[in-house]
Amino acid sequence: MQQMMKSKYLLSVSLMLFIGAFKLSAQNKDTLRVMNYNLLYYNANTSFCTQTNNNLNTKEAAMEDIIDVILPDVLVVNEIGTDPNSAFYLSRDALNKNGRNYYRFAANSGSGQTIANMLFYNRRKLQLESQRVIDKNLNGTNIIRDIDVYTLRYKDTNLAKHGDTIRFHIIVAHLKAGNTTSDRAERGDAVDAVMADLDSLNASGNYIIAGDFNLYRSTETAYQELVNYVDTSLRFYDPVRNMTGLWNQQRYAAHHTQSTRTSGGCGANGGMNDRFDLMLYSDEIKDNKDNIKYIRNSYKAFGQDGLRFNSSINSPRNNLVGNTVANALHDMSDHLPVILDLEITLPQTTSLDEVQFMKDVRFSNPTKDQLYIDLGKNKGEISEIEIMDLNGRIIDRIRVDNSLRIRRNLNHISKGTYLLKFHTKSYQQFVEKLIKICLLYTSPSPRD
C-alpha cells in the first residue's frame, strides 16, 4: 500500500511539473558543428571519374544520409565541380532535405579549375560576411588549387544591445597530392603562403584551417609550418595529440580518413590507411580567448571505428554508425568527413521576447522516460528543439511542425542534467536546464 501511495504521489508531482510554468534562463551559449569533407569530384566528370563509376544521384542520396546524422552548422568541402550549379545541386538534393531548408552557400571560386572548395552554412545561426582567395605562393606563381578564406558571423538576436557579434574564419585548402619530394615541396609552399598572408594581416581571433592536406607524416614541412610557425601567436593546434612519425600505421587507424573502399568507383581504392583530412584551430579557440572554444573530444573522423586498417568503411560491418551510414560513406567519396564542435559564448541578456517565451512554454521537468512540451502561444513559431549535454554536445534533435504539444521518448538518454534549446523561425534561441531522472518507486505488479 505504501508503494502504491508513493507511486500516486510521484505521478501527481509529474503532472504538476508538466502543467506548471517554467522559468527560462537567458541564452548565452550555443554549439556549432563544423564538418570538412572531400566530395570526390562531385558534379565534375573526368576521364577516370564518370557518371558510371561516380554517379551524381548515388552520391547525393549518400550525402543526404550522412547529413541526416551529422547535421553540421558549417560544411566546408573539397573537390566540388566549378560548374556554377554544383553548390546549388548539392544544397537542393542532399543538404536541404527531410525538413531542412536552412543551408546556404558561398560564391564559386577556383576559376579555370575542374574542382574547387565551397562553404555551406546554417543561415539560422550564421551569416557569411566575406570571402577571399589565396592563389599565389611566395614567389608569385600559382598554387595548384585556390585556398579559400571565409569569414562567418554569428547571428546574435541581441545585436542591438551587444553592439557587435562573434566572428570566426575558416581557411579551406586542398593541397598537392602525391608523396614525391616535389609534391611535399608544393604542399609546403602553399602553407607558407597561408601563414605569410595571416602574418601580413597581423591576424588574431578565431581561425580554423581545414581540408584535404594530403599529408603522410608529422614531419612534413607543411604540417610543421602550421603547428610550429615562428610567430607563436599564429600557430594552429591539432586536436589529435601525439600522432608522430608516419601516419600510415595501424596504431593510428582511428584517425585515418582515406580510402573508404578497397575496390570499385573512382578515386583511391587502398582501404583506410591515410590521414589526409584535417581541421586545426588557432590558440584563440584552444584557450577560449575570443568567445569560441573547441569542445574537448568532439573531433572525429566520422564513421572511423579504428578497426579497418587497409579495409573498407562498410566491410566488415561498421557497428559505430550502422549499415546505412557506412554504405553512404562508402558510396559518397573515397574520404571520410571530419567533424568538430565549437562552443559560442554570448553576453548574458534577458530580452522582452525571452520573458514572453518564458510565460508561454511549459515542459515536464524533471522527467523520466517521456518529455512533454506545450508550446502555448509559440505554436508554429518553434522550428527545432535540441537536447544537449552540459559540454554542448547535441544528444537529440526534435523537428517541430505546427503542433501545440510535443512528446519525445527519452529512453536513449542517461539520467542527468541536460540543456533544452528552442530555435524559433526568426532565428532566436532560448535555453533551459532539463533533468532526466529514474523514479525510485514503481507501481506494484499484479502478483504483489
Sequence and secondary structure as in RCSB ss.txt:
>XXXX:A:sequence
MQQMMKSKYLLSVSLMLFIGAFKLSAQNKDTLRVMNYNLLYYNANTSFCTQTNNNLNTKEAAMEDIIDVILPDVL
VVNEIGTDPNSAFYLSRDALNKNGRNYYRFAANSGSGQTIANMLFYNRRKLQLESQRVIDKNLNGTNIIRDIDVY
TLRYKDTNLAKHGDTIRFHIIVAHLKAGNTTSDRAERGDAVDAVMADLDSLNASGNYIIAGDFNLYRSTETAYQE
LVNYVDTSLRFYDPVRNMTGLWNQQRYAAHHTQSTRTSGGCGANGGMNDRFDLMLYSDEIKDNKDNIKYIRNSYK
AFGQDGLRFNSSINSPRNNLVGNTVANALHDMSDHLPVILDLEITLPQTTSLDEVQFMKDVRFSNPTKDQLYIDL
GKNKGEISEIEIMDLNGRIIDRIRVDNSLRIRRNLNHISKGTYLLKFHTKSYQQFVEKLIKICLLYTSPSPRD
>XXXX:A:secstr
 HHHHHHHHHHHHHHHHHHS    B   EEEEEEEEEEEEEET   SSS TTTS HHHHHHHHHHHHHHH  SEE
EEEEEE STTHHHHHIIIIIS TT   EEE     TT SEEEEEEEETTTEEEEEEEEEEE TTS EEEEEEEEE
EEEE  TTHHHHSS  EEEEEEEE     SHHHHHHHHHHHHHHHHHHHHTT  S EEEEEE    BTTSHHHHH
HHS SSGGG EE SS S  SBS SGGGGGG  B S SSSSSS  S B B  EEEEEEHHHHHT SSEEE TT  E
ETT  S  BTSBTTBS  TTTHHHHHHHHHHH SB  EEEEEEEE      HHHHHHHHH EE SSBSSEEEEE 
GGGTTTEEEEEEE TTS EEEEEE  S SEEEEE TTS SEEEEEEEEETTS EEEEEEEE   S     TT 
